Amino acid sequence: MPEIVNIPQSVTSDVMNRIEFPKENASHMDSILKQTKELQKTVDKVANSEDKKKKTRRKWYQKD
C-alpha cells in the first residue's frame, strides 16, 4: 500500500527528481479496490440490518 508523505515547501525539485518512487501495478491496485468495495458492501449490509432492528424495537415499544 502506498504511503502518503508530506514534503515541506523548501524541498527543491532537483531533490525530488532524484528520488525513484515505487510504481504500483495497475492490476494489484484494481484488486485492492475490488476488495475494498466488497468490504464496504458487507459493512453497509450490517449497518442497514442493525438500523432495521432498532426501528422494529421502537415500534414494538410504542404498541404497548
LUMDREN-971161 format. One record per atom (N, C-alpha, C): residue in one letter; atom name; x, y, z. Coordinates in steps of 0.1 Angstrom, whole numbers, plus 5000, padded with zeros to 4 digits. Layout:
<pts>
> aa,at,X,Y,Z
> a,CA,X,Y,Z $
...
</pts>
This chain:
<pts>
> aa,at,X,Y,Z
> m,N,5009,4988,5000 $
> m,CA,5000,5000,5000 $
> m,C,5009,5012,5000 $
> p,N,5006,5022,4991 $
> p,CA,5015,5034,4991 $
> p,C,5013,5042,5004 $
> e,N,5024,5048,5007 $
> e,CA,5024,5057,5019 $
> e,C,5023,5071,5015 $
> i,N,5016,5079,5023 $
> i,CA,5015,5093,5020 $
> i,C,5025,5101,5027 $
> v,N,5033,5109,5020 $
> v,CA,5044,5116,5026 $
> v,C,5042,5131,5024 $
> n,N,5043,5139,5034 $
> n,CA,5042,5153,5033 $
> n,C,5056,5159,5031 $
> i,N,5058,5166,5021 $
> i,CA,5071,5172,5018 $
> i,C,5070,5187,5020 $
> p,N,5080,5192,5028 $
> p,CA,5080,5207,5030 $
> p,C,5082,5215,5017 $
> q,N,5077,5227,5017 $
> q,CA,5078,5236,5006 $
> q,C,5093,5238,5002 $
> s,N,5102,5238,5012 $
> s,CA,5116,5242,5009 $
> s,C,5123,5231,5001 $
> v,N,5118,5219,4999 $
> v,CA,5125,5209,4991 $
> v,C,5125,5213,4977 $
> t,N,5136,5213,4971 $
> t,CA,5137,5217,4957 $
> t,C,5133,5206,4947 $
> s,N,5130,5209,4935 $
> s,CA,5126,5199,4925 $
> s,C,5138,5190,4921 $
> d,N,5150,5195,4923 $
> d,CA,5162,5186,4919 $
> d,C,5162,5174,4929 $
> v,N,5159,5177,4941 $
> v,CA,5160,5166,4951 $
> v,C,5148,5156,4947 $
> m,N,5137,5161,4944 $
> m,CA,5125,5153,4941 $
> m,C,5128,5145,4928 $
> n,N,5135,5150,4919 $
> n,CA,5138,5143,4906 $
> n,C,5147,5132,4908 $
> r,N,5155,5132,4919 $
> r,CA,5165,5121,4921 $
> r,C,5158,5109,4928 $
> i,N,5147,5111,4934 $
> i,CA,5140,5101,4942 $
> i,C,5132,5092,4932 $
> e,N,5134,5079,4933 $
> e,CA,5126,5070,4925 $
> e,C,5116,5063,4934 $
> f,N,5103,5067,4931 $
> f,CA,5092,5061,4939 $
> f,C,5088,5048,4932 $
> p,N,5084,5038,4941 $
> p,CA,5080,5025,4935 $
> p,C,5067,5027,4927 $
> k,N,5066,5020,4916 $
> k,CA,5055,5020,4907 $
> k,C,5045,5009,4911 $
> e,N,5033,5013,4913 $
> e,CA,5023,5003,4917 $
> e,C,5017,4996,4904 $
> n,N,5015,4983,4905 $
> n,CA,5010,4975,4894 $
> n,C,4995,4978,4893 $
> a,N,4990,4982,4882 $
> a,CA,4976,4986,4880 $
> a,C,4967,4974,4884 $
> s,N,4970,4962,4880 $
> s,CA,4961,4951,4884 $
> s,C,4961,4949,4899 $
> h,N,4972,4951,4905 $
> h,CA,4972,4950,4920 $
> h,C,4963,4960,4926 $
> m,N,4964,4973,4921 $
> m,CA,4955,4983,4926 $
> m,C,4941,4980,4924 $
> d,N,4938,4974,4912 $
> d,CA,4924,4971,4909 $
> d,C,4918,4960,4919 $
> s,N,4927,4951,4922 $
> s,CA,4922,4940,4931 $
> s,C,4920,4946,4945 $
> i,N,4929,4955,4949 $
> i,CA,4927,4962,4962 $
> i,C,4914,4970,4962 $
> l,N,4911,4977,4951 $
> l,CA,4898,4984,4950 $
> l,C,4886,4975,4951 $
> k,N,4887,4964,4944 $
> k,CA,4876,4954,4944 $
> k,C,4873,4949,4959 $
> q,N,4884,4946,4965 $
> q,CA,4883,4941,4979 $
> q,C,4877,4951,4988 $
> t,N,4881,4964,4986 $
> t,CA,4876,4975,4994 $
> t,C,4861,4977,4992 $
> k,N,4857,4976,4979 $
> k,CA,4843,4977,4976 $
> k,C,4835,4966,4983 $
> e,N,4840,4954,4982 $
> e,CA,4833,4942,4988 $
> e,C,4832,4944,5003 $
> l,N,4842,4948,5009 $
> l,CA,4842,4951,5024 $
> l,C,4832,4962,5027 $
> q,N,4831,4972,5019 $
> q,CA,4822,4983,5021 $
> q,C,4807,4978,5020 $
> k,N,4805,4969,5010 $
> k,CA,4791,4964,5009 $
> k,C,4787,4956,5021 $
> t,N,4797,4948,5026 $
> t,CA,4794,4940,5038 $
> t,C,4791,4949,5050 $
> v,N,4799,4959,5052 $
> v,CA,4797,4968,5063 $
> v,C,4783,4975,5062 $
> d,N,4780,4979,5050 $
> d,CA,4767,4986,5047 $
> d,C,4755,4977,5051 $
> k,N,4756,4964,5047 $
> k,CA,4746,4954,5050 $
> k,C,4744,4953,5065 $
> v,N,4755,4952,5072 $
> v,CA,4754,4950,5087 $
> v,C,4748,4963,5093 $
> a,N,4752,4974,5088 $
> a,CA,4747,4987,5094 $
> a,C,4732,4988,5091 $
> n,N,4728,4984,5079 $
> n,CA,4713,4985,5075 $
> n,C,4705,4975,5083 $
> s,N,4710,4963,5085 $
> s,CA,4702,4954,5093 $
> s,C,4701,4958,5107 $
> e,N,4711,4964,5113 $
> e,CA,4710,4969,5127 $
> e,C,4700,4981,5128 $
> d,N,4700,4989,5118 $
> d,CA,4690,5000,5117 $
> d,C,4676,4995,5117 $
> k,N,4674,4984,5109 $
> k,CA,4661,4978,5108 $
> k,C,4657,4972,5122 $
> k,N,4666,4966,5128 $
> k,CA,4663,4960,5142 $
> k,C,4659,4971,5151 $
> k,N,4666,4982,5151 $
> k,CA,4663,4993,5160 $
> k,C,4649,4999,5158 $
> k,N,4645,5000,5145 $
> k,CA,4632,5006,5141 $
> k,C,4621,4996,5146 $
> t,N,4624,4983,5144 $
> t,CA,4614,4973,5148 $
> t,C,4612,4973,5163 $
> r,N,4623,4975,5171 $
> r,CA,4622,4975,5185 $
> r,C,4614,4988,5190 $
> r,N,4616,4999,5183 $
> r,CA,4609,5011,5187 $
> r,C,4594,5009,5184 $
> k,N,4590,5003,5173 $
> k,CA,4576,5001,5170 $
> k,C,4570,4992,5180 $
> w,N,4577,4982,5185 $
> w,CA,4572,4972,5194 $
> w,C,4569,4979,5208 $
> y,N,4579,4988,5212 $
> y,CA,4577,4995,5224 $
> y,C,4565,5005,5223 $
> q,N,4563,5011,5212 $
> q,CA,4553,5021,5210 $
> q,C,4539,5014,5211 $
> k,N,4538,5001,5207 $
> k,CA,4525,4995,5207 $
> k,C,4520,4992,5221 $
> d,N,4529,4990,5231 $
> d,CA,4525,4988,5244 $
> d,C,4520,5000,5251 $
</pts>
